[in-house]
Amino acid sequence: MSKITSFVDNVGRVIVGQTTDSKSKQYLEIKEPAVVNVQVNQQNGQISVQLLPFIFREFIKEDVREEGVVWKFNRDTVVTSDNLELEDAIITQYENIFKQPVANATPIPPPAPEKAPEPEVVKLFDE
């Protein structure tokens, strides 16, 4: 796996992903980006961090999914750090997201329910 980096995009999301070997001066090319999702437990104030794929793998055709999707972020609209080193726990969580095989993306419909018999009609008023 390539070097995993993090940056802040133009809407303030923290993104984690693999850098590519691209030498583009206009774009920061990131393979398999994930968004950092922070949740605060209202009862005790503890913070939990979760990584969510930028786009869920189930939405991507299988042959492209295996290669990994590369996204281009405009360098003029992102904030990067030259000396950021991510904790091993975050890197492991990131790797686990994209290593897992995706089950059949097409959901299998449940079996059709057996047709219930029509209920008996009860006349409440004489016609």
Backbone atoms as SQL, in Angstrom:
CREATE TABLE atoms (id INTEGER PRIMARY KEY, chain TEXT, resi INTEGER, resn TEXT, atom TEXT, x REAL, y REAL, z REAL);
INSERT INTO atoms VALUES
  (1, 'A', 1, 'MET', 'N', 0.848, -1.174, 0.000),
  (2, 'A', 1, 'MET', 'CA', 0.000, 0.000, 0.000),
  (3, 'A', 1, 'MET', 'C', 0.894, 1.237, 0.000),
  (4, 'A', 2, 'SER', 'N', 0.497, 2.242, -0.751),
  (5, 'A', 2, 'SER', 'CA', 1.243, 3.504, -0.820),
  (6, 'A', 2, 'SER', 'C', 1.195, 4.226, 0.514),
  (7, 'A', 3, 'LYS', 'N', 1.934, 5.321, 0.586),
  (8, 'A', 3, 'LYS', 'CA', 1.932, 6.123, 1.810),
  (9, 'A', 3, 'LYS', 'C', 0.529, 6.671, 2.053),
  (10, 'A', 4, 'ILE', 'N', 0.093, 6.567, 3.291),
  (11, 'A', 4, 'ILE', 'CA', -1.223, 7.077, 3.673),
  (12, 'A', 4, 'ILE', 'C', -1.022, 8.451, 4.296),
  (13, 'A', 5, 'THR', 'N', -1.778, 9.414, 3.788),
  (14, 'A', 5, 'THR', 'CA', -1.651, 10.798, 4.240),
  (15, 'A', 5, 'THR', 'C', -3.013, 11.340, 4.624),
  (16, 'A', 6, 'SER', 'N', -3.024, 12.527, 5.151),
  (17, 'A', 6, 'SER', 'CA', -4.268, 13.180, 5.521),
  (18, 'A', 6, 'SER', 'C', -4.189, 14.649, 5.142),
  (19, 'A', 7, 'PHE', 'N', -5.343, 15.233, 4.843),
  (20, 'A', 7, 'PHE', 'CA', -5.435, 16.656, 4.508),
  (21, 'A', 7, 'PHE', 'C', -6.842, 17.122, 4.801),
  (22, 'A', 8, 'VAL', 'N', -7.053, 18.418, 4.735),
  (23, 'A', 8, 'VAL', 'CA', -8.369, 19.016, 4.940),
  (24, 'A', 8, 'VAL', 'C', -8.839, 19.556, 3.590),
  (25, 'A', 9, 'ASP', 'N', -10.064, 19.166, 3.187),
  (26, 'A', 9, 'ASP', 'CA', -10.553, 19.625, 1.884),
  (27, 'A', 9, 'ASP', 'C', -11.234, 20.984, 2.017),
  (28, 'A', 10, 'ASN', 'N', -11.775, 21.471, 0.908),
  (29, 'A', 10, 'ASN', 'CA', -12.321, 22.832, 0.854),
  (30, 'A', 10, 'ASN', 'C', -13.595, 23.043, 1.669),
  (31, 'A', 11, 'VAL', 'N', -14.210, 21.967, 2.163),
  (32, 'A', 11, 'VAL', 'CA', -15.394, 22.134, 3.013),
  (33, 'A', 11, 'VAL', 'C', -15.102, 21.741, 4.461),
  (34, 'A', 12, 'GLY', 'N', -13.835, 21.549, 4.786),
  (35, 'A', 12, 'GLY', 'CA', -13.439, 21.306, 6.161),
  (36, 'A', 12, 'GLY', 'C', -13.423, 19.859, 6.606),
  (37, 'A', 13, 'ARG', 'N', -13.592, 18.923, 5.670),
  (38, 'A', 13, 'ARG', 'CA', -13.530, 17.509, 6.041),
  (39, 'A', 13, 'ARG', 'C', -12.070, 17.072, 6.103),
  (40, 'A', 14, 'VAL', 'N', -11.759, 16.242, 7.086),
  (41, 'A', 14, 'VAL', 'CA', -10.433, 15.644, 7.140),
  (42, 'A', 14, 'VAL', 'C', -10.506, 14.371, 6.306),
  (43, 'A', 15, 'ILE', 'N', -9.606, 14.270, 5.326),
  (44, 'A', 15, 'ILE', 'CA', -9.581, 13.141, 4.396),
  (45, 'A', 15, 'ILE', 'C', -8.291, 12.362, 4.634),
  (46, 'A', 16, 'VAL', 'N', -8.411, 11.034, 4.633),
  (47, 'A', 16, 'VAL', 'CA', -7.261, 10.139, 4.744),
  (48, 'A', 16, 'VAL', 'C', -7.241, 9.302, 3.480),
  (49, 'A', 17, 'GLY', 'N', -6.070, 9.107, 2.900),
  (50, 'A', 17, 'GLY', 'CA', -5.991, 8.283, 1.696),
  (51, 'A', 17, 'GLY', 'C', -4.564, 8.034, 1.260),
  (52, 'A', 18, 'GLN', 'N', -4.430, 7.196, 0.254),
  (53, 'A', 18, 'GLN', 'CA', -3.128, 6.836, -0.289),
  (54, 'A', 18, 'GLN', 'C', -2.695, 7.859, -1.329),
  (55, 'A', 19, 'THR', 'N', -1.494, 8.361, -1.182),
  (56, 'A', 19, 'THR', 'CA', -0.979, 9.278, -2.196),
  (57, 'A', 19, 'THR', 'C', -0.552, 8.468, -3.414),
  (58, 'A', 20, 'THR', 'N', -0.657, 9.080, -4.578),
  (59, 'A', 20, 'THR', 'CA', -0.212, 8.426, -5.805),
  (60, 'A', 20, 'THR', 'C', 1.138, 9.001, -6.195),
  (61, 'A', 21, 'ASP', 'N', 1.711, 8.448, -7.240),
  (62, 'A', 21, 'ASP', 'CA', 3.004, 8.927, -7.718),
  (63, 'A', 21, 'ASP', 'C', 2.854, 10.099, -8.680),
  (64, 'A', 22, 'SER', 'N', 1.677, 10.660, -8.769),
  (65, 'A', 22, 'SER', 'CA', 1.419, 11.758, -9.690),
  (66, 'A', 22, 'SER', 'C', 2.296, 12.966, -9.352),
  (67, 'A', 23, 'LYS', 'N', 2.791, 13.606, -10.359),
  (68, 'A', 23, 'LYS', 'CA', 3.600, 14.822, -10.194),
  (69, 'A', 23, 'LYS', 'C', 2.790, 16.064, -10.546),
  (70, 'A', 24, 'SER', 'N', 1.459, 15.922, -10.558),
  (71, 'A', 24, 'SER', 'CA', 0.592, 17.036, -10.922),
  (72, 'A', 24, 'SER', 'C', 0.768, 18.193, -9.950),
  (73, 'A', 25, 'LYS', 'N', 0.928, 19.403, -10.511),
  (74, 'A', 25, 'LYS', 'CA', 1.028, 20.598, -9.679),
  (75, 'A', 25, 'LYS', 'C', -0.350, 21.149, -9.338),
  (76, 'A', 26, 'GLN', 'N', -1.361, 20.767, -10.123),
  (77, 'A', 26, 'GLN', 'CA', -2.720, 21.276, -9.898),
  (78, 'A', 26, 'GLN', 'C', -3.521, 20.400, -8.940),
  (79, 'A', 27, 'TYR', 'N', -3.294, 19.081, -8.992),
  (80, 'A', 27, 'TYR', 'CA', -4.126, 18.171, -8.217),
  (81, 'A', 27, 'TYR', 'C', -3.329, 17.321, -7.241),
  (82, 'A', 28, 'LEU', 'N', -3.927, 17.097, -6.089),
  (83, 'A', 28, 'LEU', 'CA', -3.451, 16.126, -5.124),
  (84, 'A', 28, 'LEU', 'C', -4.260, 14.873, -5.425),
  (85, 'A', 29, 'GLU', 'N', -3.609, 13.838, -5.935),
  (86, 'A', 29, 'GLU', 'CA', -4.321, 12.630, -6.334),
  (87, 'A', 29, 'GLU', 'C', -4.274, 11.618, -5.193),
  (88, 'A', 30, 'ILE', 'N', -5.449, 11.222, -4.741),
  (89, 'A', 30, 'ILE', 'CA', -5.588, 10.336, -3.592),
  (90, 'A', 30, 'ILE', 'C', -6.384, 9.100, -3.996),
  (91, 'A', 31, 'LYS', 'N', -5.780, 7.952, -3.766),
  (92, 'A', 31, 'LYS', 'CA', -6.447, 6.680, -4.059),
  (93, 'A', 31, 'LYS', 'C', -7.197, 6.238, -2.805),
  (94, 'A', 32, 'GLU', 'N', -8.434, 5.830, -2.996),
  (95, 'A', 32, 'GLU', 'CA', -9.272, 5.314, -1.912),
  (96, 'A', 32, 'GLU', 'C', -9.375, 6.281, -0.727),
  (97, 'A', 33, 'PRO', 'N', -9.842, 7.518, -0.950),
  (98, 'A', 33, 'PRO', 'CA', -9.972, 8.448, 0.175),
  (99, 'A', 33, 'PRO', 'C', -11.077, 8.021, 1.146),
  (100, 'A', 34, 'ALA', 'N', -10.891, 8.402, 2.395),
  (101, 'A', 34, 'ALA', 'CA', -11.886, 8.158, 3.437),
  (102, 'A', 34, 'ALA', 'C', -12.036, 9.436, 4.246),
  (103, 'A', 35, 'VAL', 'N', -13.238, 9.696, 4.695),
  (104, 'A', 35, 'VAL', 'CA', -13.540, 10.891, 5.481),
  (105, 'A', 35, 'VAL', 'C', -13.486, 10.524, 6.966),
  (106, 'A', 36, 'VAL', 'N', -12.851, 11.376, 7.752),
  (107, 'A', 36, 'VAL', 'CA', -12.805, 11.168, 9.201),
  (108, 'A', 36, 'VAL', 'C', -14.114, 11.679, 9.790),
  (109, 'A', 37, 'ASN', 'N', -14.816, 10.786, 10.477),
  (110, 'A', 37, 'ASN', 'CA', -16.084, 11.123, 11.110),
  (111, 'A', 37, 'ASN', 'C', -15.867, 11.103, 12.619),
  (112, 'A', 38, 'VAL', 'N', -16.137, 12.231, 13.272),
  (113, 'A', 38, 'VAL', 'CA', -15.954, 12.355, 14.717),
  (114, 'A', 38, 'VAL', 'C', -17.328, 12.397, 15.375),
  (115, 'A', 39, 'GLN', 'N', -17.513, 11.547, 16.386),
  (116, 'A', 39, 'GLN', 'CA', -18.764, 11.530, 17.126),
  (117, 'A', 39, 'GLN', 'C', -18.470, 11.789, 18.594),
  (118, 'A', 40, 'VAL', 'N', -19.303, 12.611, 19.205),
  (119, 'A', 40, 'VAL', 'CA', -19.151, 12.933, 20.621),
  (120, 'A', 40, 'VAL', 'C', -20.281, 12.260, 21.389),
  (121, 'A', 41, 'ASN', 'N', -19.909, 11.504, 22.422),
  (122, 'A', 41, 'ASN', 'CA', -20.888, 10.884, 23.301),
  (123, 'A', 41, 'ASN', 'C', -21.418, 11.982, 24.219),
  (124, 'A', 42, 'GLN', 'N', -22.696, 12.294, 24.098),
  (125, 'A', 42, 'GLN', 'CA', -23.280, 13.400, 24.855),
  (126, 'A', 42, 'GLN', 'C', -23.304, 13.144, 26.360),
  (127, 'A', 43, 'GLN', 'N', -23.307, 11.886, 26.752),
  (128, 'A', 43, 'GLN', 'CA', -23.383, 11.559, 28.179),
  (129, 'A', 43, 'GLN', 'C', -22.059, 11.751, 28.905),
  (130, 'A', 44, 'ASN', 'N', -20.959, 11.333, 28.261),
  (131, 'A', 44, 'ASN', 'CA', -19.680, 11.413, 28.969),
  (132, 'A', 44, 'ASN', 'C', -18.641, 12.300, 28.279),
  (133, 'A', 45, 'GLY', 'N', -18.983, 12.863, 27.124),
  (134, 'A', 45, 'GLY', 'CA', -18.072, 13.759, 26.429),
  (135, 'A', 45, 'GLY', 'C', -16.940, 13.080, 25.678),
  (136, 'A', 46, 'GLN', 'N', -16.909, 11.753, 25.648),
  (137, 'A', 46, 'GLN', 'CA', -15.853, 11.047, 24.933),
  (138, 'A', 46, 'GLN', 'C', -16.058, 11.175, 23.429),
  (139, 'A', 47, 'ILE', 'N', -14.935, 11.205, 22.738),
  (140, 'A', 47, 'ILE', 'CA', -14.958, 11.339, 21.282),
  (141, 'A', 47, 'ILE', 'C', -14.553, 10.009, 20.663),
  (142, 'A', 48, 'SER', 'N', -15.280, 9.593, 19.628),
  (143, 'A', 48, 'SER', 'CA', -14.887, 8.408, 18.860),
  (144, 'A', 48, 'SER', 'C', -14.652, 8.845, 17.422),
  (145, 'A', 49, 'VAL', 'N', -13.676, 8.212, 16.802),
  (146, 'A', 49, 'VAL', 'CA', -13.293, 8.543, 15.432),
  (147, 'A', 49, 'VAL', 'C', -13.554, 7.330, 14.555),
  (148, 'A', 50, 'GLN', 'N', -14.180, 7.592, 13.422),
  (149, 'A', 50, 'GLN', 'CA', -14.498, 6.527, 12.479),
  (150, 'A', 50, 'GLN', 'C', -14.141, 7.009, 11.085),
  (151, 'A', 51, 'LEU', 'N', -13.613, 6.128, 10.254),
  (152, 'A', 51, 'LEU', 'CA', -13.334, 6.465, 8.858),
  (153, 'A', 51, 'LEU', 'C', -14.457, 5.929, 7.981),
  (154, 'A', 52, 'LEU', 'N', -14.956, 6.783, 7.109),
  (155, 'A', 52, 'LEU', 'CA', -16.000, 6.397, 6.162),
  (156, 'A', 52, 'LEU', 'C', -15.456, 6.561, 4.748),
  (157, 'A', 53, 'PRO', 'N', -15.627, 5.573, 3.888),
  (158, 'A', 53, 'PRO', 'CA', -15.138, 5.716, 2.505),
  (159, 'A', 53, 'PRO', 'C', -15.739, 6.951, 1.839),
  (160, 'A', 54, 'PHE', 'N', -14.941, 7.622, 1.022),
  (161, 'A', 54, 'PHE', 'CA', -15.409, 8.789, 0.274),
  (162, 'A', 54, 'PHE', 'C', -16.589, 8.391, -0.602),
  (163, 'A', 55, 'ILE', 'N', -16.503, 7.205, -1.197),
  (164, 'A', 55, 'ILE', 'CA', -17.610, 6.592, -1.917),
  (165, 'A', 55, 'ILE', 'C', -17.584, 5.121, -1.557),
  (166, 'A', 56, 'PHE', 'N', -18.738, 4.576, -1.277),
  (167, 'A', 56, 'PHE', 'CA', -18.799, 3.185, -0.858),
  (168, 'A', 56, 'PHE', 'C', -18.424, 2.269, -2.016),
  (169, 'A', 57, 'ARG', 'N', -17.629, 1.272, -1.705),
  (170, 'A', 57, 'ARG', 'CA', -17.113, 0.358, -2.725),
  (171, 'A', 57, 'ARG', 'C', -18.230, -0.363, -3.463),
  (172, 'A', 58, 'GLU', 'N', -19.344, -0.573, -2.803),
  (173, 'A', 58, 'GLU', 'CA', -20.470, -1.268, -3.428),
  (174, 'A', 58, 'GLU', 'C', -21.041, -0.492, -4.610),
  (175, 'A', 59, 'PHE', 'N', -20.751, 0.805, -4.717),
  (176, 'A', 59, 'PHE', 'CA', -21.251, 1.627, -5.819),
  (177, 'A', 59, 'PHE', 'C', -20.375, 1.515, -7.066),
  (178, 'A', 60, 'ILE', 'N', -19.213, 0.895, -6.947),
  (179, 'A', 60, 'ILE', 'CA', -18.209, 0.893, -8.007),
  (180, 'A', 60, 'ILE', 'C', -18.185, -0.461, -8.699),
  (181, 'A', 61, 'LYS', 'N', -18.049, -0.445, -10.022),
  (182, 'A', 61, 'LYS', 'CA', -17.959, -1.693, -10.775),
  (183, 'A', 61, 'LYS', 'C', -16.792, -2.521, -10.235),
  (184, 'A', 62, 'GLU', 'N', -16.976, -3.827, -10.255),
  (185, 'A', 62, 'GLU', 'CA', -16.030, -4.723, -9.601),
  (186, 'A', 62, 'GLU', 'C', -14.606, -4.603, -10.142),
  (187, 'A', 63, 'ASP', 'N', -14.431, -4.498, -11.471),
  (188, 'A', 63, 'ASP', 'CA', -13.061, -4.428, -12.012),
  (189, 'A', 63, 'ASP', 'C', -12.356, -3.139, -11.580),
  (190, 'A', 64, 'VAL', 'N', -13.070, -2.035, -11.500),
  (191, 'A', 64, 'VAL', 'CA', -12.495, -0.764, -11.047),
  (192, 'A', 64, 'VAL', 'C', -12.283, -0.802, -9.537),
  (193, 'A', 65, 'ARG', 'N', -13.206, -1.423, -8.832),
  (194, 'A', 65, 'ARG', 'CA', -13.139, -1.522, -7.377),
  (195, 'A', 65, 'ARG', 'C', -11.837, -2.176, -6.930),
  (196, 'A', 66, 'GLU', 'N', -11.415, -3.210, -7.628),
  (197, 'A', 66, 'GLU', 'CA', -10.200, -3.930, -7.246),
  (198, 'A', 66, 'GLU', 'C', -8.948, -3.074, -7.466),
  (199, 'A', 67, 'GLU', 'N', -8.954, -2.251, -8.509),
  (200, 'A', 67, 'GLU', 'CA', -7.815, -1.360, -8.780),
  (201, 'A', 67, 'GLU', 'C', -7.753, -0.218, -7.775),
  (202, 'A', 68, 'GLY', 'N', -8.908, 0.234, -7.335),
  (203, 'A', 68, 'GLY', 'CA', -8.987, 1.381, -6.443),
  (204, 'A', 68, 'GLY', 'C', -9.208, 2.656, -7.237),
  (205, 'A', 69, 'VAL', 'N', -10.107, 3.479, -6.756),
  (206, 'A', 69, 'VAL', 'CA', -10.463, 4.727, -7.437),
  (207, 'A', 69, 'VAL', 'C', -9.547, 5.847, -6.953),
  (208, 'A', 70, 'VAL', 'N', -9.051, 6.637, -7.894),
  (209, 'A', 70, 'VAL', 'CA', -8.201, 7.789, -7.577),
  (210, 'A', 70, 'VAL', 'C', -9.029, 9.051, -7.770),
  (211, 'A', 71, 'TRP', 'N', -9.033, 9.890, -6.738),
  (212, 'A', 71, 'TRP', 'CA', -9.750, 11.154, -6.771),
  (213, 'A', 71, 'TRP', 'C', -8.744, 12.290, -6.864),
  (214, 'A', 72, 'LYS', 'N', -9.118, 13.351, -7.591),
  (215, 'A', 72, 'LYS', 'CA', -8.254, 14.520, -7.757),
  (216, 'A', 72, 'LYS', 'C', -8.811, 15.673, -6.936),
  (217, 'A', 73, 'PHE', 'N', -8.023, 16.123, -5.965),
  (218, 'A', 73, 'PHE', 'CA', -8.389, 17.268, -5.136),
  (219, 'A', 73, 'PHE', 'C', -7.523, 18.438, -5.576),
  (220, 'A', 74, 'ASN', 'N', -8.165, 19.557, -5.870),
  (221, 'A', 74, 'ASN', 'CA', -7.432, 20.733, -6.327),
  (222, 'A', 74, 'ASN', 'C', -6.506, 21.219, -5.213),
  (223, 'A', 75, 'ARG', 'N', -5.227, 21.312, -5.506),
  (224, 'A', 75, 'ARG', 'CA', -4.241, 21.715, -4.497),
  (225, 'A', 75, 'ARG', 'C', -4.505, 23.128, -3.952),
  (226, 'A', 76, 'ASP', 'N', -5.161, 23.976, -4.750),
  (227, 'A', 76, 'ASP', 'CA', -5.454, 25.342, -4.303),
  (228, 'A', 76, 'ASP', 'C', -6.544, 25.398, -3.243),
  (229, 'A', 77, 'THR', 'N', -7.287, 24.297, -3.059),
  (230, 'A', 77, 'THR', 'CA', -8.417, 24.337, -2.135),
  (231, 'A', 77, 'THR', 'C', -8.283, 23.357, -0.977),
  (232, 'A', 78, 'VAL', 'N', -7.110, 22.754, -0.798),
  (233, 'A', 78, 'VAL', 'CA', -6.909, 21.838, 0.322),
  (234, 'A', 78, 'VAL', 'C', -5.786, 22.348, 1.215),
  (235, 'A', 79, 'VAL', 'N', -5.792, 21.856, 2.448),
  (236, 'A', 79, 'VAL', 'CA', -4.751, 22.207, 3.401),
  (237, 'A', 79, 'VAL', 'C', -3.993, 20.925, 3.730),
  (238, 'A', 80, 'THR', 'N', -2.674, 20.974, 3.587),
  (239, 'A', 80, 'THR', 'CA', -1.847, 19.800, 3.850),
  (240, 'A', 80, 'THR', 'C', -0.810, 20.115, 4.916),
  (241, 'A', 81, 'SER', 'N', -0.161, 19.079, 5.405),
  (242, 'A', 81, 'SER', 'CA', 0.908, 19.228, 6.387),
  (243, 'A', 81, 'SER', 'C', 2.118, 18.444, 5.910),
  (244, 'A', 82, 'ASP', 'N', 3.293, 19.036, 6.067),
  (245, 'A', 82, 'ASP', 'CA', 4.520, 18.356, 5.652),
  (246, 'A', 82, 'ASP', 'C', 5.039, 17.382, 6.701),
  (247, 'A', 83, 'ASN', 'N', 4.618, 17.518, 7.953),
  (248, 'A', 83, 'ASN', 'CA', 5.195, 16.662, 8.984),
  (249, 'A', 83, 'ASN', 'C', 4.154, 15.853, 9.762),
  (250, 'A', 84, 'LEU', 'N', 2.961, 15.676, 9.207),
  (251, 'A', 84, 'LEU', 'CA', 1.925, 14.885, 9.865),
  (252, 'A', 84, 'LEU', 'C', 2.240, 13.402, 9.734),
  (253, 'A', 85, 'GLU', 'N', 2.203, 12.695, 10.844),
  (254, 'A', 85, 'GLU', 'CA', 2.342, 11.241, 10.839),
  (255, 'A', 85, 'GLU', 'C', 1.135, 10.666, 11.570),
  (256, 'A', 86, 'LEU', 'N', 0.372, 9.846, 10.877),
  (257, 'A', 86, 'LEU', 'CA', -0.848, 9.282, 11.442),
  (258, 'A', 86, 'LEU', 'C', -0.530, 8.140, 12.406),
  (259, 'A', 87, 'GLU', 'N', -1.363, 8.016, 13.440),
  (260, 'A', 87, 'GLU', 'CA', -1.239, 6.926, 14.403),
  (261, 'A', 87, 'GLU', 'C', -1.503, 5.588, 13.710),
  (262, 'A', 88, 'ASP', 'N', -0.873, 4.548, 14.215),
  (263, 'A', 88, 'ASP', 'CA', -1.035, 3.213, 13.640),
  (264, 'A', 88, 'ASP', 'C', -2.491, 2.749, 13.664),
  (265, 'A', 89, 'ALA', 'N', -3.237, 3.117, 14.705),
  (266, 'A', 89, 'ALA', 'CA', -4.637, 2.689, 14.801),
  (267, 'A', 89, 'ALA', 'C', -5.468, 3.245, 13.643),
  (268, 'A', 90, 'ILE', 'N', -5.193, 4.469, 13.242),
  (269, 'A', 90, 'ILE', 'CA', -5.931, 5.077, 12.120),
  (270, 'A', 90, 'ILE', 'C', -5.528, 4.396, 10.812),
  (271, 'A', 91, 'ILE', 'N', -4.244, 4.141, 10.648),
  (272, 'A', 91, 'ILE', 'CA', -3.779, 3.471, 9.425),
  (273, 'A', 91, 'ILE', 'C', -4.380, 2.071, 9.330),
  (274, 'A', 92, 'THR', 'N', -4.417, 1.355, 10.446),
  (275, 'A', 92, 'THR', 'CA', -5.007, 0.014, 10.454),
  (276, 'A', 92, 'THR', 'C', -6.484, 0.073, 10.118),
  (277, 'A', 93, 'GLN', 'N', -7.208, 1.027, 10.701),
  (278, 'A', 93, 'GLN', 'CA', -8.635, 1.174, 10.399),
  (279, 'A', 93, 'GLN', 'C', -8.820, 1.480, 8.909),
  (280, 'A', 94, 'TYR', 'N', -7.986, 2.361, 8.377),
  (281, 'A', 94, 'TYR', 'CA', -8.067, 2.705, 6.945),
  (282, 'A', 94, 'TYR', 'C', -7.824, 1.461, 6.085),
  (283, 'A', 95, 'GLU', 'N', -6.761, 0.730, 6.375),
  (284, 'A', 95, 'GLU', 'CA', -6.432, -0.459, 5.586),
  (285, 'A', 95, 'GLU', 'C', -7.546, -1.495, 5.652),
  (286, 'A', 96, 'ASN', 'N', -8.156, -1.653, 6.804),
  (287, 'A', 96, 'ASN', 'CA', -9.244, -2.629, 6.948),
  (288, 'A', 96, 'ASN', 'C', -10.456, -2.269, 6.111),
  (289, 'A', 97, 'ILE', 'N', -10.694, -0.998, 5.923),
  (290, 'A', 97, 'ILE', 'CA', -11.833, -0.576, 5.097),
  (291, 'A', 97, 'ILE', 'C', -11.658, -1.043, 3.658),
  (292, 'A', 98, 'PHE', 'N', -10.454, -0.895, 3.126),
  (293, 'A', 98, 'PHE', 'CA', -10.252, -1.154, 1.704),
  (294, 'A', 98, 'PHE', 'C', -9.691, -2.536, 1.393),
  (295, 'A', 99, 'LYS', 'N', -9.321, -3.306, 2.405),
  (296, 'A', 99, 'LYS', 'CA', -8.859, -4.674, 2.172),
  (297, 'A', 99, 'LYS', 'C', -10.006, -5.656, 2.127),
  (298, 'A', 100, 'GLN', 'N', -11.091, -5.323, 2.821),
  (299, 'A', 100, 'GLN', 'CA', -12.198, -6.260, 2.949),
  (300, 'A', 100, 'GLN', 'C', -12.851, -6.501, 1.602),
  (301, 'A', 101, 'PRO', 'N', -13.086, -7.773, 1.270),
  (302, 'A', 101, 'PRO', 'CA', -13.804, -8.041, 0.025),
  (303, 'A', 101, 'PRO', 'C', -15.240, -7.576, 0.162),
  (304, 'A', 102, 'VAL', 'N', -15.774, -7.106, -0.934),
  (305, 'A', 102, 'VAL', 'CA', -17.148, -6.621, -0.931),
  (306, 'A', 102, 'VAL', 'C', -18.055, -7.761, -1.353),
  (307, 'A', 103, 'ALA', 'N', -19.065, -7.994, -0.577),
  (308, 'A', 103, 'ALA', 'CA', -20.040, -9.024, -0.929),
  (309, 'A', 103, 'ALA', 'C', -20.779, -8.576, -2.183),
  (310, 'A', 104, 'ASN', 'N', -21.509, -9.469, -2.744),
  (311, 'A', 104, 'ASN', 'CA', -22.284, -9.164, -3.939),
  (312, 'A', 104, 'ASN', 'C', -23.010, -7.835, -3.748),
  (313, 'A', 105, 'ALA', 'N', -22.705, -6.863, -4.604),
  (314, 'A', 105, 'ALA', 'CA', -23.261, -5.525, -4.435),
  (315, 'A', 105, 'ALA', 'C', -24.747, -5.470, -4.779),
  (316, 'A', 106, 'THR', 'N', -25.238, -6.453, -5.526),
  (317, 'A', 106, 'THR', 'CA', -26.641, -6.463, -5.876),
  (318, 'A', 106, 'THR', 'C', -27.400, -7.205, -4.793),
  (319, 'A', 107, 'PRO', 'N', -28.258, -6.500, -4.078),
  (320, 'A', 107, 'PRO', 'CA', -28.968, -7.186, -3.003),
  (321, 'A', 107, 'PRO', 'C', -29.883, -8.265, -3.553),
  (322, 'A', 108, 'ILE', 'N', -29.962, -9.351, -2.835),
  (323, 'A', 108, 'ILE', 'CA', -30.843, -10.437, -3.233),
  (324, 'A', 108, 'ILE', 'C', -32.221, -10.136, -2.657),
  (325, 'A', 109, 'PRO', 'N', -33.217, -10.066, -3.527),
  (326, 'A', 109, 'PRO', 'CA', -34.549, -9.728, -3.019),
  (327, 'A', 109, 'PRO', 'C', -35.079, -10.845, -2.131),
  (328, 'A', 110, 'PRO', 'N', -35.840, -10.487, -1.107),
  (329, 'A', 110, 'PRO', 'CA', -36.415, -11.522, -0.249),
  (330, 'A', 110, 'PRO', 'C', -37.451, -12.314, -1.037),
  (331, 'A', 111, 'PRO', 'N', -37.696, -13.548, -0.625),
  (332, 'A', 111, 'PRO', 'CA', -38.705, -14.326, -1.354),
  (333, 'A', 111, 'PRO', 'C', -40.069, -13.662, -1.244),
  (334, 'A', 112, 'ALA', 'N', -40.839, -13.821, -2.290),
  (335, 'A', 112, 'ALA', 'CA', -42.171, -13.217, -2.311),
  (336, 'A', 112, 'ALA', 'C', -43.028, -13.867, -1.230),
  (337, 'A', 113, 'PRO', 'N', -43.717, -13.046, -0.474),
  (338, 'A', 113, 'PRO', 'CA', -44.563, -13.632, 0.569),
  (339, 'A', 113, 'PRO', 'C', -45.716, -14.398, -0.068),
  (340, 'A', 114, 'GLU', 'N', -46.134, -15.441, 0.619),
  (341, 'A', 114, 'GLU', 'CA', -47.280, -16.191, 0.113),
  (342, 'A', 114, 'GLU', 'C', -48.499, -15.290, 0.185),
  (343, 'A', 115, 'LYS', 'N', -49.334, -15.417, -0.823),
  (344, 'A', 115, 'LYS', 'CA', -50.516, -14.564, -0.858),
  (345, 'A', 115, 'LYS', 'C', -51.481, -15.003, 0.235),
  (346, 'A', 116, 'ALA', 'N', -51.805, -14.061, 1.085),
  (347, 'A', 116, 'ALA', 'CA', -52.735, -14.350, 2.179),
  (348, 'A', 116, 'ALA', 'C', -54.146, -14.419, 1.625),
  (349, 'A', 117, 'PRO', 'N', -54.982, -15.270, 2.206),
  (350, 'A', 117, 'PRO', 'CA', -56.370, -15.326, 1.721),
  (351, 'A', 117, 'PRO', 'C', -57.082, -14.008, 1.997),
  (352, 'A', 118, 'GLU', 'N', -58.003, -13.668, 1.105),
  (353, 'A', 118, 'GLU', 'CA', -58.773, -12.435, 1.248),
  (354, 'A', 118, 'GLU', 'C', -59.620, -12.526, 2.518),
  (355, 'A', 119, 'PRO', 'N', -59.658, -11.471, 3.319),
  (356, 'A', 119, 'PRO', 'CA', -60.508, -11.517, 4.508),
  (357, 'A', 119, 'PRO', 'C', -61.981, -11.487, 4.104),
  (358, 'A', 120, 'GLU', 'N', -62.793, -12.069, 4.935),
  (359, 'A', 120, 'GLU', 'CA', -64.230, -12.109, 4.666),
  (360, 'A', 120, 'GLU', 'C', -64.804, -10.704, 4.796),
  (361, 'A', 121, 'VAL', 'N', -65.667, -10.337, 3.871),
  (362, 'A', 121, 'VAL', 'CA', -66.289, -9.020, 3.890),
  (363, 'A', 121, 'VAL', 'C', -67.513, -9.083, 4.787),
  (364, 'A', 122, 'VAL', 'N', -67.584, -8.156, 5.717),
  (365, 'A', 122, 'VAL', 'CA', -68.738, -8.099, 6.623),
  (366, 'A', 122, 'VAL', 'C', -69.527, -6.838, 6.278),
  (367, 'A', 123, 'LYS', 'N', -70.823, -6.991, 5.981),
  (368, 'A', 123, 'LYS', 'CA', -71.671, -5.862, 5.665),
  (369, 'A', 123, 'LYS', 'C', -72.199, -5.267, 6.953),
  (370, 'A', 124, 'LEU', 'N', -71.953, -3.969, 7.137),
  (371, 'A', 124, 'LEU', 'CA', -72.415, -3.307, 8.345),
  (372, 'A', 124, 'LEU', 'C', -73.794, -2.676, 8.165),
  (373, 'A', 125, 'PHE', 'N', -74.148, -2.344, 6.950),
  (374, 'A', 125, 'PHE', 'CA', -75.427, -1.669, 6.705),
  (375, 'A', 125, 'PHE', 'C', -76.159, -2.389, 5.585),
  (376, 'A', 126, 'ASP', 'N', -77.463, -2.410, 5.657),
  (377, 'A', 126, 'ASP', 'CA', -78.272, -2.961, 4.572),
  (378, 'A', 126, 'ASP', 'C', -78.344, -1.933, 3.471),
  (379, 'A', 127, 'GLU', 'N', -78.381, -2.431, 2.280),
  (380, 'A', 127, 'GLU', 'CA', -78.459, -1.509, 1.144),
  (381, 'A', 127, 'GLU', 'C', -79.862, -1.353, 0.673);
